[in-house]
Amino acid sequence: MPASAEILRNELADAFRNRAHLYRLLLDVLGERHGPAEAEAVLAEVCERRGREVAPLLFSGVPAEPEAIARRFLSVSPDGGDLYPHETLKAGDAFTIRVHACPLKQAWQDAGLPPSQVARLCRIAGAFDRGLFEAAGLGFENSTWSDARGGGCCHITLNPA
């Protein structure tokens, strides 16, 4: 019997929570062995490299234009975009995606991590986006969540290279 959409949606959310906790534990173990700064740098590099690996497949045939790349990215957002609710803004040649909620950030907050640790993990996870969009040939700016900034999650701005 096929799984219902609600069951699949819950399984997807669980998979993202699991991913969030893998990031958290990897950061902890690497931090214990190599210090917090090196741990963050290594994990960010891994995430950025993965983004660079994904870009050629995801953006094949898409012009290296901010809106076109952003639209393609959003077209494959999990659960039709519901897992990462967002809004988009166009200003001149720039295209911004403001993510309102993130299952990774939510999992870290639900685990009771302090805001500084959540912000560190958000920076690490955001390195994937840097690799992805820079490999697509765009200029990239990302303001990941922090307690000081508050509200939502990543604010990704794509610009022509």
Legacy VTK file of the C-alpha trace (Angstrom):
# vtk DataFile Version 3.0
C-alpha trace
ASCII
DATASET POLYDATA
POINTS 161 float
0.000 0.000 0.000
1.495 3.399 -0.962
2.451 5.749 1.870
0.225 8.756 2.357
1.525 12.238 1.633
1.416 13.024 5.357
3.550 9.985 6.230
6.080 10.934 3.544
6.096 14.552 4.749
6.834 13.400 8.310
9.576 11.041 7.121
11.161 13.892 5.155
11.073 16.182 8.193
12.636 13.396 10.291
15.423 12.970 7.720
16.229 16.693 7.908
16.229 16.599 11.732
18.631 13.659 11.553
20.873 15.630 9.183
20.826 18.562 11.615
21.937 16.334 14.468
24.718 14.814 12.355
26.056 18.336 11.740
25.827 19.051 15.483
27.656 15.870 16.473
30.317 16.267 13.787
30.963 19.804 15.022
31.208 18.554 18.624
33.637 15.730 17.846
35.821 17.796 15.531
35.791 20.628 18.064
36.974 18.311 20.828
39.830 17.043 18.658
40.861 20.161 16.745
39.257 23.167 18.439
36.028 24.983 17.576
37.412 27.263 14.860
39.040 24.404 12.925
35.914 22.264 13.354
33.725 24.989 11.867
36.173 25.583 9.000
36.359 21.864 8.116
32.613 21.318 8.176
31.959 24.490 6.180
34.483 23.335 3.577
32.778 19.947 3.312
29.360 21.584 2.848
30.723 24.048 0.291
32.353 21.241 -1.702
29.083 19.329 -1.739
27.293 22.407 -3.069
29.882 22.642 -5.847
29.274 18.969 -6.713
25.510 19.445 -6.952
25.543 22.651 -9.026
26.387 21.184 -12.457
23.483 18.748 -12.320
20.979 21.119 -10.759
21.721 24.061 -13.031
22.443 22.231 -16.291
20.954 24.270 -19.121
20.017 27.186 -16.857
21.550 30.563 -17.779
23.897 32.010 -15.147
21.404 34.733 -14.263
20.321 35.291 -10.659
16.571 34.933 -11.175
16.862 31.885 -13.447
19.214 30.107 -11.048
17.054 31.015 -8.044
13.890 29.781 -9.739
15.535 26.463 -10.611
16.798 26.120 -7.010
13.336 26.823 -5.611
11.688 24.422 -8.079
13.371 21.484 -6.305
12.818 22.749 -2.750
11.639 19.794 -0.624
7.910 19.241 -0.179
7.069 21.794 -2.841
8.872 24.512 -0.866
6.892 23.878 2.328
9.916 22.528 4.222
11.695 25.855 3.660
8.975 28.528 3.451
10.374 31.628 1.802
9.752 34.832 -0.080
11.652 36.227 -3.045
12.651 39.781 -3.862
14.048 41.185 -7.092
16.026 44.425 -7.031
17.705 45.321 -10.299
19.864 42.373 -11.348
19.925 40.917 -7.823
17.543 38.221 -6.655
17.050 37.488 -2.944
15.537 34.449 -1.284
14.522 35.054 2.328
13.961 31.742 4.061
11.451 32.097 6.894
11.941 28.703 8.558
14.488 25.908 8.323
14.133 22.351 9.637
17.844 22.253 10.500
17.690 25.420 12.605
14.461 24.236 14.216
16.049 20.905 15.193
19.004 22.693 16.806
16.701 25.035 18.697
14.456 22.138 19.762
17.558 20.380 21.125
18.099 23.372 23.415
21.347 24.575 21.837
22.353 28.119 22.769
21.812 30.766 20.083
25.560 31.083 19.446
25.797 27.369 18.625
22.700 27.519 16.395
24.242 30.479 14.549
27.509 28.554 14.089
25.651 25.546 12.676
23.620 27.811 10.374
26.861 29.313 9.011
28.182 25.809 8.369
24.992 24.679 6.606
24.958 27.928 4.595
28.351 27.027 3.118
26.506 24.510 0.917
24.606 27.390 -0.674
27.833 29.343 -1.213
29.364 26.407 -3.083
26.179 25.760 -5.036
25.558 29.302 -6.259
29.179 30.294 -6.828
29.648 27.126 -8.917
26.630 28.263 -10.939
28.627 31.355 -11.883
26.894 33.901 -9.664
27.905 36.382 -7.023
26.606 35.203 -3.669
25.842 36.806 -0.320
24.259 34.929 2.554
23.156 36.325 5.868
22.573 33.202 7.921
20.505 33.329 11.081
21.915 34.783 14.280
20.289 35.830 17.516
21.363 39.435 16.853
19.756 39.475 13.393
16.723 37.526 14.604
13.807 36.357 12.514
13.603 33.735 9.844
16.655 31.937 8.589
18.987 32.466 5.612
18.759 35.552 3.437
20.451 34.561 0.178
21.195 37.236 -2.419
22.354 36.254 -5.890
24.059 38.727 -8.201
25.559 38.512 -11.669
29.185 37.345 -11.486
LINES 1 162
161 0 1 2 3 4 5 6 7 8 9 10 11 12 13 14 15 16 17 18 19 20 21 22 23 24 25 26 27 28 29 30 31 32 33 34 35 36 37 38 39 40 41 42 43 44 45 46 47 48 49 50 51 52 53 54 55 56 57 58 59 60 61 62 63 64 65 66 67 68 69 70 71 72 73 74 75 76 77 78 79 80 81 82 83 84 85 86 87 88 89 90 91 92 93 94 95 96 97 98 99 100 101 102 103 104 105 106 107 108 109 110 111 112 113 114 115 116 117 118 119 120 121 122 123 124 125 126 127 128 129 130 131 132 133 134 135 136 137 138 139 140 141 142 143 144 145 146 147 148 149 150 151 152 153 154 155 156 157 158 159 160
